[in-house]
Amino acid sequence: MKPLRSLTQRIAQWRQQCLSSDTSAVPTMFEQLALNLVKKWIAQAASFGKKAQEYLHPDVLLASLLRPNPLRRKTRPNERVRSRLLLLIAVVSLTSAIGYRLYNEPQLDVDTIAPQTLRATASVSVVDTKTTDASRKAARMAAIPVLAIDPGTNQEIYRSLQRLLDRGAKLRQAAGSFPFVETSVLSTAAQQYLRQAEEWDWRSAIAAVEGEPVNLKRSATSAANAKPNAPRSSSLQIAIIELQSYRRASSEDFSALKEAIIRARHRYGNAVAILSTDSLNKADALYDVRLLNLTDAEWVSTQTSIRTVLERILRQGIAAGMPKPLLEVAVKTQIEAEVESDIVDLATRILMGVLKPNLVQDQEQTKQLAEQAAQAVQEVRVDIRQGEVIVEAGQPITQEDFVLLDYFHMSRRRINGLGLLGFGSLVSGAVGLFLWVERRFHPGLRHRDHLLVLLLTLSTPLVMALNVPVTNLPAVGLLVGSFYGSALGGITVALLSVILPVGMEVPWTSFIASAVGGLLGAMVAGRSRSREDLALLGGIIGITQGLVYLILTLISSTATTPVWYIVLTTAAFQGLVAIAWSVVALGVSPYLEHLFDLITPMRLAELSSPNRPLLKRMASEAPGTFQHTLFVATLAEAAARVLGCNVELVRAGTLYHDIGKMHDPLGFIENQMGGANKHDAINDPWESTVLIKKHVSEGIVMARKYRLPKAIEAFIPEHQGTMAIAYFHHQAQQLAQAEPGIVVNEDFFRYKGPIPQSRETAIVMLADSCEAALRTLKDASSEEALAMVNRILRARWQDNQLMDSGLSRSDMTQIAEIFVQVWLQFNHQRIPYPKAVIAPASSS
């Protein structure tokens, strides 16, 4: 590209020389010099290839070099003045609204040093409102919660106990009744031993009673499971003695007793096996063999005692968070007075298995108690007698001192000029930072956009001045973020969150929670594409603000046991207010969009809906134009997406670019449906040109009637630019050749313009120009389609229709390729179906 750089440098030098000559022939002289140089360079540019030379026609290249940079925004002096005036208004209004306390700021405030000794001029008793409110708030938060017994929890505990006792009854039923014979036959201790004795011990006892030799050889298992010798031998001897006594007294019934013992042993073994299996389950692991060793009477008594103790404990109540060891000690103390000592452990385990906290907070009583505690706090009064010293010279001023000084008008309230100057500097820096972010992420905001952001920003100090409990930062974040993107929304909320505490007194906990909600709304709203997304986001903001407020309240609370009812209620209120602000933002956003002529993604999506009245009317009155519009929209969207343009704007603008054709649909060939051509009947190229051009002016009228945004309205004239209506211009030239008296004015056969002023409108112009040509191609190859599209785009370029659009020659190449790709997708081949497949089946 060295020849091109050399060309640019030489043209720049000649232009400077021409401008310094100060003659009226400067433009002509310069253009002639530049044109000669361009032609000379074009002749040497064969190495760039044929495609490049098509765009490097001398006239086109010269026009490109001579015109100003299309990407540079033209700034008129009046516009600069308005911008500076608006900037000054923004700084002054924000400084005045947010820093209003600096207009009446006490010079002798809390923690400042008293310049002299100040005395009371009268005897007074002044209420310290600030300290009183803080004390009442602390008392309200620290009030002891009122607990009440929850009947539902009690019922659940009773049901759990009944299930556990039923399980114990089933286990005892599996083991059989105990004692299994009358105690007059065998004592309870003997029956208990014989039922659970080892098989070897049982056989030994029977052998000893019946006088048979005893086999002293034990199995390995029996030896391993054997109990200590002393207790075993003692129980065994007692059992043998009682069995021998019964055998001597009733030898005939001894066999029946022996069978009863064997059955009891068998059932007891099965029950122990069930206990071993159930020990894997925590609920059933509460029971062990001690349950089976209770007599039937003891079991009934134990159940009654457990129910009595449970009811007594539940009446007393179990608070949440009570340590388990402490609860176990309390239960054991209660149960010891009801059952035998050897049953205490079993009963305690059963109760501990079902007990749980049954005390819940009585919200209404807690609220009343908290209010009573707050009202019980006496007003903090500061008393002083006339002539007494309020504060000594050189001493720091306390809150009590300030209350008295302010009462006696000694706090020296005045306008803090230095503070206002510093605060104004802070506001100026914030405005400058906002403008920098705007230029980086969202350039090109209009004055009305700046005014809207300023008004939304000023609404926050206004809301705080009205003593509304929660700021409207969530609404500001949602609105600015949805209108101008996440970057501007986020920086607006962040700057407000920094500046407001400097200039105003804010409740920190609720303010920080509101700021977090506003930042979340601003960052996410910029990516929202529908009102439903904003509504869902409002709910998320409410939840977030409530949680942040709850966390900050718990962190900053001085109470050891905060009143959860009050804390949770206040946090819920914060969340609900945030949701309310989101609803307000969602409700006013359509009005602000219309009032300030905004084009948000949501509004563009709504305008692109085929159910819009204007689009429905076009689909019915001009169906050919509507179909043409849909194909143009497909082409333009694809190109806009690749070039990084506003796709939503291109889609909406394309759908409305030809609405003016509804004034006379049959005047356009796509609506004639193969019928007679209206222009053949007119037979006057001048009259036909007027009819064709009228679709632009009528389209603008319709756009304003239906209150379309200006950005959408711009597509109507700019998609035609100043192009020539070539068909009727050619007809007029033929008539002029036949009749020499007819004069053909080329400007009459051109649209009035303006030419495209943005890349979006330029893309629609090119798509509109290529749509009809692409529809005519049926069996053409992609190379032929690309060549035809390039010819059309080159014609628009050479006709200077794209001078102010910002499109470059490389963009033109991309656009041509994208148009052909979309055409290939629409013009894809299909497999021809055999006639036998599509023909109806003949009846037999």
N, C-alpha and C positions, 0 to 999 in steps of 0.2 A: 504493500500500500504506500510505498515511498512516493510514487507519482502523485497520489491524491494529497499527501501531506504537503508536497511541494506546491501543488496547485492551490491549496488553501492558503498557504503562506504568501504566495505571490498575489493572490486576490486581495488578501488583507492589506498588503503593502499598497497596492494600487488604490484601494478604497480610501486609505488614509490620505494618499496624495490628492485624490479627487476632492475629498472633503475639505482639505486645506486650501484648495483653489478658490473657494467662495464664489462660485459662478452658478448661474441658473442651469447650466448644461451638465452639472455634476452627475445626476442620475443617468442620463443618456450616455455620457462619456464613460462612466464606470461600467455600465451594463455592456457597452460595446467592447471595452477592453476585456472584461470577464468572459463574454461570450466567445471572443476570438481565442482566448486561452483555453476555454472548455472544449471547443471544437478541436483545437490542436491536441489536447490531451486525449480526447475520445479516439482520435485517429491512431493513437499509440496504445490503446487499452485492449488490444486483441487478446492479450494473455489472460484477461479476466473471464473469457468465455462468452458465448452468445447470450445466455440468460442474464448475465450482469449487464451486458450492453443494452438489453431491451429497456432496462430501467434508467440507463444513463444517457438518455436523449439530451442533447445540449440544452434545449429550452427547459426541460424538467430539472436537470441538475443545476442550472443557473438559478432557477426559481427557488430551489431548495437552499442554495448557498446565500441568496440575497434575503430571504425572509427571516424574521427573528426566530429564536428557538421556540417551537410550539409548546414545549413543556414548561417554559417560563411563563408564569402568570403575569399578565399585564396589570400594573398597579398605577392607577391614576392618582393625581394629587389629592382629589377630594376623598378618595377611598382611604388614603393614608391618614388624612385628617380625622376621618370617622373612626378609624382603628385606634388612633391615639386617644381620641375622646372617650371611646368605649373603655379603653384600658384605664384611663384616669377615673372614670365613673366606677369601674369595678373596684379599684383600690380604695377609693374614698368610701363607697357604700359598705364594703366589707369591713373596713376599719371602724366605721361608725357603728355598724350593727353588732359586730362581735365585741369590740372594745369599748362598749358604752360605759362600763363601770369606771374606765379611766377618766371619764368626764366628772365623776364625783368620788374620786378615790381619797380615802383618808390618809393624810401624811403621817399621822401618829397611829399606826396600825399595830396589831398584835406582833410581839417580838421585836418591834423597833425600840430604839433608845430614846427615852424622854429627854428633850433638850433642856428642860427646866423643871422645877418643882411645880406641880399643878395641884390646886386645892379646889374643893367643892364649894360652889357658890350658894348652895342651899342644902337643907337636909332632905334626902330623898331615899326611896327604896325602889330600885329599878330591877325589872325582870330580865334575867339573862336568857333570852329566847333560844339562842343557839345551844347553850349548855343544857337547858331544860329539854329541848327536843332530842338531843343526843342521849341524855339519861333515860328518857322515856322509851326511846327506841331500844336501848340496851336492856332495859327492864322487860320490854315486850319480847325480845328475842331470848332472854335468859329465864323466862317463866318456866316453872316445872310443869311438864305435861301431865294432864289428868288421864289416869289409866282406868279402864273399865274391863270387866270380864266379858270375853267373847263367847256367847252361847254356842255358836257354831263350832268353835274349837273344842269346847267341852263335849259336845255331842260326838265329835270325831274321836276324842280320847276315850269316851265310854265305849264306842263301837270297837276301837282297837283292843281295849281290855277284854271285851266280850269274846272277840275272835281268839285272843290269846288263851283265855280260860277254856274256851271250847276245844282248843287244840290240846290243852292239858287233860281235859276230860277224855278225849279220844285216846290219848296215850295210856291213861289209867284203865280205860275200858279194854285196851289191847292186853294189858297186864292182868286183868281180872280183878275181882273184888278182893279187898284186903281188910281184915283177915279173911282167909278163904275157908276156915273152919271156926267153930265156936272157940272162944278163948278159954272155955272150961276144959276143952280137950287139949289144946296146946296154947301156951302163952303167946302173946303178940311178938315178943322178942324171938321165941323159938320159931314161929312161923316165918318171921322176916329172915332169920338165918337160913332155914331150910330152903326157902324159895330162891335165895340168891347164892347159896353155897356152891362151891366147885363140885363137879361131878364126882371126883374122888372122895371128897368129904361126905357127900350124900351117901355114896355106896358104903363108906366106912361106918356111917351112923346106922344104916339098915343092917349091915352085917353084925354090928355090935348088939343091936336089939334082938336079932333073930338067932344069935349064938353061932353064926357062921365065921370061919376064919377070915381075917382081914388081909387083903393083898396090899402090902406096904409099898409096892412099886408104883410110882406115879409116872404119868407121861411127862414128857419135857414141857409141854404147854401148860399142864396143870401146875407143875413145879414153878414155872416162871411166873404164873399169875397168882400164885398162892399168897395169902395175906400173912402178916406177922403171926408167929406161932402162938403167942400168949393169948391174944383176943380170940383167935380161931379155936384154939383148944378149949377155952372157957365156954364159948358159945356152943361148940360141938358137944361138950360134956353135958351142958344143960339140955340141949335138944335130945341127946341119947337117953338121959334120965327121964324126961317127960314122955318120950316114946315108949320106953320100957314100962313106965307106970301105966300108960294107957293100954299097952298090950296085956299086962297082967290083969287089968280091970275088965277089959273087953277084948279078948283075943279074937272073937269072931269079926268084930268091926275094924280090926287093925288093917286088914287088906284094903278096905274101903278108904281108910285114912291114907294109906300108902299111895293109892291111886290118886286121891285128891292132891297130895303133895306133888306127885309127878306132873299132873296137869297144871298146877300152879307154877311149877318150875319151868315148864315148857312155854306157857304164856308170858311169864316174866322174861324169859330169854328172847322171845320175839319182840317184846316192847323195848328191851335194851338195844336190840339190833335196829329198831326204828329210830331210837334216840341217836344212835351212832350215825345213821344216815342223815338225819335231820340236822345234825350239828354243823353241816356245811352251810345251812341257811341261818343267817344271823337272827331272824325272828324266832326260829324254833330252837336256837342254841341257848335260849334263856333257861330251858329245862334240862335237868339231869336226873340221875337215879333217885335223888332225894324226893322227887315228885312221886315216884312209884312206891317209896317206903312209907308214905303217909297212909294212915288208915282212912277209910271212907269218911268217918266223922271228922277227922282232922282236916281233910280236904275241903269239906263243906264249910267248916269253921274258918279255914284260911281264906276261902273266897269271900266270905262275908266280911272278914276283917280288912281284906284288900280293898273292897268296895267302900267301906266306911272311911278308911284312911284317904283313899283317892278323892272322895267327895269333900272331905275336910280340907285337903290341900288345894283343890280347885276353887273352893270358896275363898280361901286366902289369896289365891292368885299366884301365877308364876310369871315374873317379868322377863321380857326378852333380854338376852345377854347374861342371864344368871349363870354363874359357873357350875358346871356339872358336878364336881366334887361337893360343892356347897349344897346343891339340891339333893344329892345322895345322902348326905348327913342328915338333912331335914327329914327325908323320907324314912330313914332308918330309925330316927328318934320317934317318929309317929308310929311306926309299925311295931316297935318293941313293946309298946303298951297294949298291943292287941293280940299277939300270937306268942307261942312258945319260942324259946331262944333258938332251938334247932331249926325253926322254920323262918326265922327273921331274914336270913340271907336270900332264901328262895322268894319270899314275898317282896323283898326290896328289889330284887332283879326284875320281877314281873312289873312292878310299878315303874321302875326306871325305863323299862322298855316301851311304855306308852305315854309317859308324861312329856309335855312340851309347853312352851309359853302360851298362856291363855289370856294375858293382859294386852289389850290394844289401846291406842290413844283415842280418847274421846275428843274428837275435833271441836265440837261445839263448846264443850266445857273448857277445853284448853284455850280456845279463842277468848272466851269470857274471862278466864283467869289471867291470860296475858294482858287483856285490856284493863282489867282491874289492877294488875301490877303496874301498868303504865300510868293509869290515873292516880295510883297511890303515890307516885313520885311527885313530890311537892315542887312548885315552881322555884327555880334557883333565883334568889333575889340578892342583889348587892346593896347593902345599906351603908349609908355614910351621913355624917353630920356636917353641917355648914362649917367651913373653915378647916376641916380635916384634909390631910394630904391624900391625894389620889395616887400619885406616883412621884417618887423622888427623882431629881435630876440625875441623869446618867444611868438610871435603872431601866431594865427591859420592861415593856408594857405587857401585862398579862391580859387574859380574856376578861377578867373582872374589871381591870383598869380600863380597858377599851370600852366596855359597856357604859361606864360612868363618863368617860371622856366624850363618847358619842352623844350621850344624853345631854351633857352640858355644852355641846357644840364646840368642844375643845379638840376634836380629832383632826381639825384643819382639813376638811374636805375641800378639794379644789380640782381643777382640770390638770391632769398630769401631762403637761406638754411633752416632756422628754419621753414619758412612757408611750404616749400616742405616736410620737415620731418613731420610736423603736418598734412599736407594734405595726405601724404603717409600713416600715421597712420589711418586717416579717411577712406581712400580707403581700407586699410587692414581690418579694422573693418567691412566695407560694404561687402567685399569678404567673410569674416568669417560668417557674418549673412546670406549671400546667401548660403554658404555651409551647415549651420545649417538647413535652411529651406529645402534645397535639401535632406539632410539626413532624415528629418522628413516626408516630403511629397512625395519625388520622389527619393528614394535611388537607387544607382547603375548606375549613369550616367557615361558614358565612357569619355576618354580623348577627343575624337572628339566632344562629346557633350559640354564639358566645353569650347573647342576651339570655337565652333559655338556661344555660348552665349557671349564669350569675343569679337568676331568679331562684332556681332550685337550691343554690348554695345559701342564698339569703333566707330561704324558708326555715333553715335549721336554727339559726339564732332567734328568729321570730317565734318558733315553737317553744324554745327554751325560755324566752322572755314571758310567754304566757303560762309558765309553770306547768306545762304538760309533763307527766311523770317520766315519759320515755321520749328520746329524740327521734326525729324522722330520718335518721341516717339510712335505715334499710330502704325507705322509699326513694331517697336521693340516689343511693347506689343502684337500685333496680332501674330507675328511669335513665340516668346518665349512661349506665352500662348498656342498656338495651338500645338507646338512641345512637351512641357514639362509640361503642366498643368497650371491652374489658379494661384496656389501658387507661382511657380517660375516666371511666367510672371508678376504677380503683384509686387513681391519683386524686380524684376529687374527694372521695371519702377519707383517704389517708391524710390529705392536707387539712380537711375540716377537723379530723380527730386530733391533730397536733395544735391547730390554732385556737379552737374553741376553749380548751382548758386555760390557755394563756389569757384570753380576754374575758372569760366568763367563769362564774362559779358553777361547777358541774358536780353532780353526785357520781363519784368515780365508779362505783360498782355497776350501776345501770348504764353509765355512759360507755364504759369499756365493752360491756355486753352488746350495746347497740352498735358500737363501732365495728365489732367483729361481725355482727349480722350484716351491716352495710357493706363491708369489704367482701364478704362471701357473695352477697347479691350482685355487687358490681362485677366481680370477676366471672361469675357464671352467666349473668344476664347477657353478656356480649356474645355468648355462643348459643343463645336461645333462638329458636326459629318459629315459635308459635306462642299464642297467649296461654295455651295449656302448660307449656314449659315454664312460663313465668309464674303461673298459679302454683305449680308443684314446687318451684323454687321458693315461693313465699312461705310454704309450709316448712321447708327445710330451714329457712332463715329463722322462723319462729322457734323451732326446736333447738337450733344452735344457740340463739340468744338466751333462751331459758336455761340451757345447760351451763353456759358460760357464767350467767348470773348466779346460778346455784353454787358453782365451784368457787367463785370469788367471794360469795357470802360466807361459805363455810371456812374459807381461808382467813377472812378478815374478822370473823366472829370471835368475841372474847368469852362467850359462854361455853362452859364445859359440856353442857348437854343442851344444844339448841332446840327450840320448839320446832319440830319438823313440820307441823301443820302450817305454821306461819312461813317458814322458809320455803317449803314446797309451793304454798299458795302464791307467795310473791314471785317465785321463779316462773310459775305457770302464767301469772299475770304478765310478766315481761314477755314471755313467748307469745301470748295472745295479742299483746299490743304490737309486737313485731309483725305478726300475721295481718293485723288490721292495717298497718302502714303498707304492707305489700298489696293488700286489696285496694287501698287508696291509689297506689301507684298503678296497679293494673287498670283501675277504672278511669283515671285521668289520662293515661297514655294515648288513647285514640284521639282525644280532644287536643292534646299537645301536638300530636303528629299533624293534624289538620291545621291548627293555628299557626305553627311554625314551619309548615311545609316540609316535614321530615320524611325521609325514605328509609325506614327501618326494614330489616329482613322480614319481620312479622307483617308489616303493612304491605310490602311487596308480594309476600305469599298470599295475602288476602286479595290483593288486586289481580293476581294471576289465576284466581279460582274461576273456572268456566261458568260458575253460577252468578258471577257479577252481572248486573243488568245490561251493561253496555256490551259485554262479550256474548251474552245470550241473544241480544238483539242482533248482533253482527252474524251470529251463527244461523239465525233464521232469515234475515233480510239479505245478507250477502254471503251465502255459504261458500262460494268459490273463494272469495277473499279470506274467509275464515280458515279454509284449508291451506291456502297459500301462506297465511300467517303462521300456522302451526309448523309448516316445513321450514320457514325462515327462522322461527324460534329455535328449532332443533339445530340448524346450522350455526346460528349465532351463539347459542349456549355452549356448544362444543368448542368454538373458537375462543370465547370469553374464558372458559375454564382453563384452557391451555395457556392463554396469555396472562392469567392472573387478574382478570377484570372482575367487576361486580356481576356475578352470574344472575343473582336474583333481579337486579336492575335490568339486565339485558333481556331476561325472560319477560318481565312485565312490560318493558318498553316495546318489545317486538309485538306483543299481543295487541297493543293499542296503536301501533304506528300507522295503520291503514284504516282507522275507524271512520275517517272522512269519506271513504268510498260508499258509505251507506247513504249519502245524500243523493246518489244516482247509481245504484249498483250495476245496472245494465250498461253503463258507460265504460265498464271495464270487462275485458274479454273473459276473465276467469269466472264471471257470473252469468255469462250468456248461455252457457250449457249447450253449445252447438247451435243456438238460434241465430237470428239475424243480427248482424253487427250494427249497432245504433249509429256508429260513425259513418257507415255507408249511406244511411238516410240523411245525415247532416250534410255530408259532402262539402265540408268547409274546414280546412285544417286549422284556421284561426279559432273558429268556434269550438272545435274539438279540443284544441289546446287549452282554451279557457275552462272547459269541462274537466279535463284531466288535472289541471293545476288546482282546481277548486277543491279537490279532495284533501289538500293540505290545509287550506284556510278553514274549510268546514270541520276538519279534524281538530284543529285548535279550538274552534268554537265548542265542539262537543266535549273536549277535554276539560275546558273551563266550566261548562255546564254541569258536568259530573264531578267536578272538584278533584280532578286528577292532580298529583304532585307535579310541580314544574319540571322535575327531572324526567318524568314520564312524558309530559307534553313536549319536551325538547326533541324526542325521537320523531315526532310527526313532521316538522319541517326539515330537520337535519338528515333524516334518512334519504331525502331527495337532494339536499344541498342546493347547488345551482346547476344541476345537470340539465342537459338539453333533452327536450322531448323529441328524439331523433326522427321518429316515424312521421309525425306531422310536419316537422321542419323540412324533411325531404319532400313531402307532398307540396309544401308551399314553394320550395325551390323549383320543382317541376312546373308548377303553375306560372311562376315568374319567368321561366324560360319560354313558355308558350305565349305569355302576354308580357311584353317588356315593360309595360306601365306599372306592374305590380312590384312593390318594394318589400323585401323580406328582411325584417329586423331580427337578428339572431337572439337578442336578449329577450324578445317577446316569447320565444320558444324555450326559454329556460325557466326553471323554478326560481323563486325569489330567495331561497336559502333561509337561514345561513348554512354554510357548509358545516360538517360535523365538528363539534367543539370538544369532543371527548372520544376516547377509544371505544367506549360502549356504543355510541351512536354511529361511529364509523364502521364498526363490525356489522351492525344491522344494515347499513347502506350496502356494504359488500355482499352480505348474505341475500339481501333483497334483489340485488342485481344478478346474482348467480342462480337464484332459485328457479326462474323460468327456463334458463338455458339448461340446467341440470335435469329438469323434468323431461326435456325433449330428447335426452340421450337414453337410448334403450339398449342397443347392442354395442355401444362404444367401449373401448378399453379404458383402463384407468389412466393410461398415458394420454389418450386423446381427451379425456375429461379434464385432466390437470392442465393440459395445454389451453383448452378453452377457458378454464377458470383464470389462468394467468393472463390471458388476453383481456378479459373483463377487468381484472384488478389493475392491470397496467393502464387501461383506458381511464379508470377513475384516478389513478395516480397522475397521469399526464394531463388530465383535465383539472388538476389542482384542487380536487375535492377533499383531499386528505391533509391539506397543509396545516390545519390547526387541530388535528385530531390527536397527535402524539404517536401515531403509528409509524414505525420505521420500515425500511425495505425488507429487513429480516423478518419482521412481523408479517409482512405480506406473503412471504414464502410459506411461513407456517400456516397462515390462514388458508391459502390455496390447498395445501395438503390436507388440512382438517376437513375442508368442504368436500373434497373428493372421498375421504374416508367415510363421512356421513352418507354421501351419495351411494357408495358401495354397499353400505348397510341397508339402505332403503331399496336398492336395485339388485338385491341378491337373487340368484337363480333358484328356481324350484324344479322339482322332479315332475315331469308331465305324467299325469295319471292315465292308464289305459282306459279306453272307452268302456270296456267291459266292467271296470270297477265303478265308474261314475254313472253308468246307465242303470235305470231301475230294473229290478228283477222281474221277468215276465211270469205271469201266473200260469200254473200248470193247467 
